[in-house]
Amino acid sequence: MQATHSKRVISIDILRGIVMVIMALDHTRDFFTDFYHNPTDLQHASTPMFLTRWITHFCAPVFVFLAGTSAYLSLSKGKTKKEASLFLLTRGIWLLVLEMTVVRFGWMFNLDYTQVVVQVIWVIGWSMIFLAGLIWLPMPAILTVAAVIIAGHNLLDGVRASDLGEEAMWWNFLHEFGFLNFDGWGIMVIYPLIPWIGVMAMGYCFGTIFRKEEHERNKWLYTIGIGAIAAFIMIRFSNVYGDPHPWTTQPTWWRTVLSFINCEKYPPSLLYLLMTIGPAITALPILEKASNKIGKFFTVYGRVPMFYYILHIYLIHAMAIVVALLLNVPVGDFVDNERLFAPKPGWGFSLPWVYAYWLLAVAVLYLPCHWFMRVKANNKKWWLSYV
């Protein structure tokens, strides 16, 4: 028996809200930290610094995955496939425009477009554009495409853009973190498209589970989630496939554990995706019952993710400038493409301060997000679905 969908799936909103809040921690660290090494480099990073970065690994894959799930659920709420496909196409294009304009300005606070950095909104936009075409295929075909991309893309790790000559830029666009140079200006592609388009497509297929009654649905969620976790442990332990960086034994057992869970994000390896999406799926049945104040708190952010995403970048960047003014640190360092995330004399805070600024930013954003959540709930204007 299939469940009806007059009621919103609460667990998806809560889970999305949790990852949005955690995401702000990573971006607060970007602007406020006094640590300028790779925070997951075990040669330099302390255990707290590593975990501060590692916990934010859940954000992008869960958000992209759930975007696909939400696309499927929109079909269950009356949209035709044609309407859903058109919406995905137009929203995908809109997200690409936002990434290059509003989001980019929030990160840089300047109009120097000699360098553009494209990140998660960019890849969500492209993934929606691809999904707009994929949804016309039978569900087994979509699932097969998604599974092949996710499970098989690490076979391409040996292909390097530096070996491809004039075709290098296309490989950076598709599968390798890198800089695309266009005669005086360039794009830093932090999020290549593969395997993200497969992650969103897999999330779309995952949406079919929410047509089942809760008891049966939960069995599926636990089976898939725990199965993904088990697959991660077994494949990672073998050190044979699934991530370009093997884990190694460290001086202490807990640092060895950190090496074990230290998987590649750019682009996300098979093991990275199993490690993050598996626990997220496992948590969904528990979150569906979280109708308490904590659940409602995260729901506020989860129902207005794009609004929150844009506001949090502007807020955290502005907070850094205000603090810099108070400390007499040159504000120009915070609006320059090259110096923005580089070491600055007199600037940088330890982790307790980073966490304090993070909590402040999340608290400040609560009321605006709550207001916009009510606006979206009480208005059916078409443009609100694009924000």
Secondary structure, DSSP 8 states (H G I E B T S, - for coil): -B---SS--HHHHHHHHHHHHHHHHHHHHHHHBS--S-TT-TTT--HHHHHHHHGGGGHHHHHHHHHHHHHHHHHHTT--HHHHHHHHHHHHHHHHHHIIIIIHHHHH-S--TTEEEE-HHHHHHHHHHHHHHHTTS-HHHHHHHHHHHHHHGGGGTT--GGGSGGGHHHHHHHTS-EEEEETTEEEEESS-STTHHHHHHHHHHHGGGGGB-HHHHHHHHHHHHHHHHHHHHHHHHHTSSS-SS-----SSHHHHHHHHT---BTTB-HHHHHHHHHHHHHHHHHHTT--SHHHHHHHHHHTSHHHHHHHHHHHHHHHHHHHHHHTT--GGGGS-TTTTTS--TT--B-HHHHHHHHHHHHHHHHHHHHHHHHHHHH---GGGGG-
